[in-house]
Amino acid sequence: MDIESCYQLGYVLKTHGVQGEVTFVLDVDEPETYKGLESVFVEINGKLVPFFIDTIQVQKDKAIVRLEDVNSLQKAQNLVGNGLFLPLENLPELDEDQFYYHEIVEYLVVDEKLGNLGKISNVYEMPHQDLIAMQYQEKEVLIPITDEIVTGIDHKKKELYVELPDGLLEIYLNDTGSDEVDKEEETE
């Protein structure tokens, strides 16, 4: 299984006890949907290694897990800090107007007033605000992912509909502001 055909479920936070159990951080919206998880891929040295799950206890956004063949503190410590992955086909179905970040890369961004803007090149998950990265006039433009800005999606056409705030594009296109500040500082 390669990493491109998987999504990241979370990561191994720490060991739990001395019998080889580990604590997973589940970086998903609804961790409780993973209570019946039977297996998981752990990224080890850039490769995904499958592990069967003997027991799992989900508690909020974490889970205490006993993995098959991980029966010592040493084996458990070797997993700490590593990413947890599942195949993309395991993702829960979404409503028509919802999307997973990985699936909108290469979608065309269409503004209600300006029309076609450019293709999505990346999605950045930031602590306070997730952002869509789009190429527009040879510049990377970052668009906040909010219900007010992202107004719809058409998965068949591979289009994401937005209503950009006035002036957002100009912030990225207008280079003179920072240059003039630099010039003013030089003359003082």
SERO-4910 file (N, C-alpha, C, O; in steps of 0.05 Angstrom, whole numbers):
BEGIN
 pado doro    nc1    nc2    nc3   cac1   cac2   cac3    cc1    cc2    cc3    oc1    oc2    oc3
  Met    A     17    -24      0      0      0      0     18     25      0     36     27     16
  Asp    A     13     43    -18     29     68    -19     14     90     -6    -11     90     -4
  Ile    A     29    110      3     18    132     19     -2    149      3    -20    161     15
  Glu    A      1    150    -23    -17    166    -40    -45    155    -41    -64    170    -46
  Ser    A    -48    129    -36    -75    117    -36    -87    115     -8   -106     99     -3
  Cys    A    -75    130     11    -85    130     39    -90    158     49    -81    178     37
  Tyr    A   -103    160     71   -106    185     85    -95    182    113    -95    160    124
  Gln    A    -86    204    125    -74    202    151    -96    204    172   -112    223    173
  Leu    A    -97    183    189   -116    181    210   -107    196    235   -123    206    250
  Gly    A    -81    197    239    -69    209    263    -41    201    266    -26    197    246
  Tyr    A    -32    197    291     -5    188    296     -3    175    323    -22    177    340
  Val    A     19    160    328     23    147    353     35    168    372     57    178    368
  Leu    A     21    175    393     29    196    412     50    186    432     71    198    436
  Lys    A     44    163    445     62    153    466     55    124    472     36    113    462
  Thr    A     72    112    489     66     86    499     46     88    521     42    109    533
  His    A     32     66    527     13     65    549     18     40    565     13     18    555
  Gly    A     28     43    589     35     20    605     61      7    596     76     19    580
  Val    A     66    -17    605     91    -31    598     87    -56    582    106    -71    576
  Gln    A     62    -61    574     56    -86    559     55    -82    529     46   -100    514
  Gly    A     62    -59    519     63    -54    490     40    -39    479     38    -35    455
  Glu    A     21    -30    496     -1    -13    486     10     15    479     30     24    490
  Val    A     -5     28    461      3     55    452    -22     73    452    -45     63    452
  Thr    A    -17     99    453    -39    118    451    -37    131    423    -17    142    415
  Phe    A    -60    129    409    -63    142    383    -76    169    387    -93    172    404
  Val    A    -67    189    371    -82    214    368    -98    210    342    -86    205    321
  Leu    A   -124    213    343   -141    210    320   -149    237    310   -165    251    321
  Asp    A   -136    245    288   -139    272    277   -162    272    257   -157    277    233
  Val    A   -186    267    266   -209    265    249   -233    279    263   -232    284    288
  Asp    A   -254    285    248   -277    299    259   -293    282    279   -302    292    299
  Glu    A   -295    256    273   -312    239    290   -296    214    298   -300    192    286
  Pro    A   -279    216    319   -262    193    327   -278    168    334   -268    146    330
  Glu    A   -302    172    345   -317    149    354   -325    130    331   -331    107    336
  Thr    A   -324    139    306   -330    122    284   -308    101    280   -312     82    264
  Tyr    A   -286    104    293   -263     85    290   -262     65    313   -241     52    317
  Lys    A   -283     63    330   -283     44    352   -280     15    343   -270     -2    358
  Gly    A   -289      9    320   -288    -19    310   -264    -24    291   -264    -44    277
  Leu    A   -245     -6    291   -222     -9    273   -207    -35    277   -201    -42    300
  Glu    A   -202    -50    256   -190    -76    258   -160    -75    250   -145    -93    259
  Ser    A   -152    -56    234   -124    -54    226   -117    -26    219   -135     -9    214
  Val    A    -91    -20    217    -82      7    211    -54      4    199    -40    -15    204
  Phe    A    -47     23    182    -19     24    171     -4     45    188    -13     67    193
  Val    A     20     37    196     38     55    210     62     62    192     74     44    180
  Glu    A     67     88    189     90     96    172    116     92    187    120    104    208
  Ile    A    132     74    176    158     68    188    180     71    167    179     57    147
  Asn    A    198     90    171    219     95    151    208    100    123    219     90    104
  Gly    A    187    115    121    175    123     95    158    101     82    148    106     60
  Lys    A    154     79     96    138     57     84    114     52    103    116     55    127
  Leu    A     92     43     92     68     37    108     69      7    115     70    -10     98
  Val    A     69      2    141     70    -25    152     43    -31    164     34    -17    182
  Pro    A     29    -53    156      3    -60    167      5    -72    195     23    -88    200
  Phe    A    -13    -64    212    -15    -76    239    -45    -83    244    -63    -67    238
  Phe    A    -50   -107    255    -77   -114    263    -81   -104    292    -62   -103    308
  Ile    A   -105    -96    298   -112    -85    324   -125   -106    341   -145   -118    333
  Asp    A   -113   -112    364   -125   -131    383   -148   -117    399   -170   -128    400
  Thr    A   -142    -94    410   -162    -79    425   -159    -49    420   -137    -40    415
  Ile    A   -181    -35    421   -180     -5    417   -202      7    436   -225     -2    436
  Gln    A   -194     27    451   -212     42    468   -210     71    460   -190     85    466
  Val    A   -231     82    447   -231    110    438   -241    127    460   -262    122    472
  Gln    A   -226    149    466   -233    168    487   -228    196    475   -205    205    473
  Lys    A   -250    210    468   -248    236    455   -232    234    429   -239    219    411
  Asp    A   -209    248    427   -194    248    402   -169    229    405   -151    231    388
  Lys    A   -170    212    425   -147    193    429   -158    165    431   -182    160    435
  Ala    A   -140    145    428   -148    117    431   -125    102    444   -102    106    436
  Ile    A   -131     85    463   -111     67    474   -114     41    458   -135     29    457
  Val    A    -91     32    447    -92     10    428    -71    -11    434    -49     -5    442
  Arg    A    -80    -36    431    -61    -59    432    -59    -70    404    -79    -79    393
  Leu    A    -35    -69    393    -31    -79    366    -20   -108    367     -4   -114    385
  Glu    A    -29   -124    348    -19   -151    347     11   -152    344     22   -136    328
  Asp    A     25   -169    358     54   -172    356     70   -149    368     94   -148    366
  Val    A     56   -129    380     70   -108    395     64   -113    424     45   -104    435
  Asn    A     83   -129    437     77   -139    463     98   -131    484    101   -143    505
  Ser    A    114   -110    477    134   -101    496    136    -71    495    129    -58    475
  Leu    A    146    -59    516    150    -30    517    169    -21    494    165     -1    482
  Gln    A    190    -37    489    210    -30    469    197    -29    441    201    -10    426
  Lys    A    180    -49    434    167    -49    408    148    -26    406    145    -14    384
  Ala    A    134    -19    428    115      3    427    130     30    424    121     47    409
  Gln    A    153     33    437    168     58    435    178     63    407    180     86    398
  Asn    A    183     41    392    192     44    364    170     57    346    176     66    324
  Leu    A    145     56    355    123     67    339    116     96    346    102    109    330
  Val    A    125    105    369    118    132    378    127    154    358    150    153    348
  Gly    A    108    172    351    114    194    333    108    187    304    108    205    287
  Asn    A    102    162    298     97    154    270     68    158    262     50    157    279
  Gly    A     63    165    237     37    170    226     20    144    224     31    123    219
  Leu    A     -6    148    226    -25    126    223    -41    131    198    -51    153    193
  Phe    A    -45    111    181    -58    114    155    -79     92    151    -76     70    161
  Leu    A    -99     99    135   -119     80    126   -124     84     96   -119    107     86
  Pro    A   -132     64     81   -138     67     53   -160     88     48   -179     90     64
  Leu    A   -158    103     26   -178    123     20   -206    112     18   -225    126     25
  Glu    A   -209     87     10   -236     76      8   -249     72     35   -273     67     37
  Asn    A   -234     75     57   -245     73     84   -258    100     93   -271    101    114
  Leu    A   -254    121     78   -265    147     86   -295    145     86   -307    134     68
  Pro    A   -308    157    107   -337    157    107   -348    174     84   -336    193     75
  Glu    A   -372    166     74   -385    181     53   -393    208     63   -402    211     86
  Leu    A   -391    228     45   -399    256     52   -423    264     36   -430    251     16
  Asp    A   -437    285     46   -459    296     30   -448    309      5   -424    314      3
  Glu    A   -466    313    -14   -458    325    -40   -443    351    -38   -425    357    -54
  Asp    A   -450    368    -18   -438    394    -15   -414    394      3   -404    416     10
  Gln    A   -404    371     11   -380    369     28   -357    357     12   -361    346    -10
  Phe    A   -333    360     23   -309    350      9   -287    344     29   -285    356     50
  Tyr    A   -270    325     21   -245    320     35   -224    337     21   -224    341     -3
  Tyr    A   -205    347     37   -184    365     26   -168    352      4   -163    365    -16
  His    A   -161    327      7   -145    314    -14   -159    312    -41   -145    312    -61
  Glu    A   -185    311    -41   -199    307    -66   -203    333    -82   -210    332   -106
  Ile    A   -199    357    -70   -204    382    -85   -179    393    -98   -180    413   -113
  Val    A   -156    380    -93   -131    389   -107   -136    384   -137   -144    363   -145
  Glu    A   -130    405   -153   -134    405   -182   -162    413   -190   -168    415   -213
  Tyr    A   -180    418   -170   -206    429   -177   -203    458   -186   -184    472   -177
  Leu    A   -220    467   -203   -220    495   -213   -236    512   -193   -258    505   -185
  Val    A   -224    535   -185   -237    553   -167   -253    573   -184   -242    586   -202
  Val    A   -279    575   -179   -296    593   -194   -309    613   -175   -324    605   -157
  Asp    A   -304    639   -180   -315    660   -163   -342    669   -175   -345    669   -200
  Glu    A   -361    675   -158   -388    683   -168   -387    708   -185   -404    710   -203
  Lys    A   -369    726   -179   -367    751   -195   -346    750   -217   -350    760   -239
  Leu    A   -323    738   -210   -300    739   -228   -298    715   -247   -282    716   -266
  Gly    A   -313    694   -242   -311    671   -259   -288    653   -252   -280    651   -229
  Asn    A   -277    639   -272   -255    620   -268   -230    634   -258   -221    654   -271
  Leu    A   -218    625   -236   -195    638   -225   -169    621   -229   -149    631   -238
  Gly    A   -170    596   -222   -147    579   -224   -152    552   -210   -172    548   -198
  Lys    A   -132    534   -213   -135    508   -201   -122    507   -173   -103    521   -167
  Ile    A   -135    491   -156   -125    488   -128    -99    471   -130    -98    450   -141
  Ser    A    -78    482   -117    -52    468   -118    -47    453    -91    -31    434    -90
  Asn    A    -60    462    -70    -55    450    -44    -77    459    -24    -91    479    -29
  Val    A    -79    446     -2    -96    455     20    -78    454     45    -67    433     52
  Tyr    A    -77    476     59    -60    478     83    -78    477    108    -97    493    110
  Glu    A    -73    458    125    -88    456    150    -72    471    172    -52    461    182
  Met    A    -81    495    178    -68    512    198    -83    511    224   -107    504    225
  Pro    A    -70    518    246    -83    516    272   -109    533    275   -128    523    287
  His    A   -110    557    263   -133    574    267   -151    575    242   -174    582    244
  Gln    A   -140    568    218   -156    571    194   -144    554    172   -120    557    165
  Asp    A   -160    536    161   -150    520    138   -152    537    113   -170    554    110
  Leu    A   -133    533     95   -131    551     71   -128    534     46   -114    514     45
  Ile    A   -141    544     25   -138    533     -2   -116    549    -16   -117    573    -16
  Ala    A    -97    535    -28    -76    549    -44    -84    546    -73    -90    524    -83
  Met    A    -83    568    -88    -91    569   -116    -71    586   -131    -62    606   -121
  Gln    A    -64    578   -155    -47    594   -173    -65    614   -188    -83    606   -202
  Tyr    A    -58    640   -186    -73    660   -200    -53    681   -210    -39    693   -194
  Gln    A    -52    685   -236    -33    704   -248     -5    699   -238      9    718   -230
  Glu    A      3    674   -238     30    665   -230     37    671   -201     61    672   -194
  Lys    A     17    675   -184     21    679   -155      5    658   -140    -17    650   -149
  Glu    A     15    650   -117     -1    633   -100    -20    650    -83    -11    668    -69
  Val    A    -45    644    -85    -66    659    -70    -77    639    -50    -84    617    -56
  Leu    A    -80    649    -25    -91    632     -4   -119    641      2   -125    665      7
  Ile    A   -138    622      2   -166    628      6   -175    614     32   -173    589     34
  Pro    A   -185    628     52   -195    616     76   -218    597     70   -236    604     54
  Ile    A   -219    574     83   -241    556     80   -262    562    102   -259    554    125
  Thr    A   -282    577     93   -304    584    111   -330    581     95   -330    581     71
  Asp    A   -352    578    109   -378    575     96   -386    600     81   -400    599     61
  Glu    A   -376    623     90   -382    648     76   -367    651     50   -377    664     31
  Ile    A   -343    639     48   -327    642     24   -331    618      5   -336    623    -19
  Val    A   -330    594     15   -334    570     -2   -364    565     -2   -376    557     18
  Thr    A   -377    570    -26   -406    570    -27   -417    544    -39   -441    539    -37
  Gly    A   -400    528    -52   -410    503    -64   -389    488    -78   -366    497    -81
  Ile    A   -396    464    -87   -377    447   -101   -392    429   -121   -415    421   -116
  Asp    A   -380    424   -144   -390    406   -164   -369    385   -169   -350    390   -184
  His    A   -373    361   -158   -352    340   -160   -350    330   -189   -328    322   -197
  Lys    A   -372    330   -203   -371    320   -231   -355    339   -249   -339    330   -265
  Lys    A   -359    365   -245   -344    385   -261   -316    391   -250   -300    404   -262
  Lys    A   -311    381   -225   -287    387   -210   -283    417   -207   -262    429   -214
  Glu    A   -304    430   -196   -304    459   -192   -312    465   -163   -330    452   -151
  Leu    A   -298    484   -151   -304    494   -124   -313    523   -127   -299    539   -138
  Tyr    A   -337    529   -117   -349    555   -120   -343    572    -95   -347    563    -73
  Val    A   -334    597   -100   -327    615    -79   -339    642    -84   -346    650   -106
  Glu    A   -341    658    -62   -348    686    -63   -326    700    -47   -328    704    -23
  Leu    A   -305    708    -62   -282    720    -49   -288    748    -37   -303    763    -50
  Pro    A   -277    754    -14   -281    780     -3   -268    801    -21   -247    796    -33
  Asp    A   -279    825    -22   -268    846    -38   -239    851    -29   -233    853     -5
  Gly    A   -221    853    -49   -193    860    -43   -175    836    -38   -150    840    -36
  Leu    A   -186    812    -35   -168    789    -28   -148    784    -50   -124    781    -44
  Leu    A   -156    783    -75   -137    778    -97   -117    800    -99    -93    795   -105
  Glu    A   -125    825    -95   -107    848    -98    -85    847    -78    -62    856    -83
  Ile    A    -90    836    -54    -68    833    -34    -45    817    -46    -22    824    -41
  Tyr    A    -51    797    -61    -30    780    -72    -18    791    -98      5    785   -104
  Leu    A    -33    807   -112    -24    817   -138     -9    843   -135      7    850   -153
  Asn    A    -13    858   -114     -1    885   -111     25    882    -95     25    881    -71
  Asp    A     47    882   -110     74    880    -97     85    906    -88    103    907    -72
  Thr    A     74    928    -98     86    955    -93     85    963    -64    102    978    -54
  Gly    A     65    953    -49     63    961    -21     87    955     -4     98    972     10
  Ser    A     97    930     -6    120    923     10    146    936      0    163    942     16
  Asp    A    148    940    -26    172    953    -37    173    982    -28    195    992    -21
  Glu    A    151    995    -28    150   1024    -20    157   1026     10    171   1046     18
  Val    A    149   1008     26    156   1009     55    186   1006     58    198   1020     74
  Asp    A    198    987     42    227    983     43    241   1009     35    261   1016     47
  Lys    A    231   1022     13    244   1047      4    242   1069     24    261   1084     28
  Glu    A    219   1071     38    216   1091     58    235   1087     81    246   1106     92
  Glu    A    239   1062     89    257   1055    111    286   1062    103    302   1071    120
  Glu    A    293   1059     77    320   1064     68    326   1094     69    348   1102     74
  Thr    A    306   1111     63    310   1140     61    311   1153     89    321   1175     91
  Glu    A    300   1140    109    300   1152    135    326   1151    149    328   1160    172
***
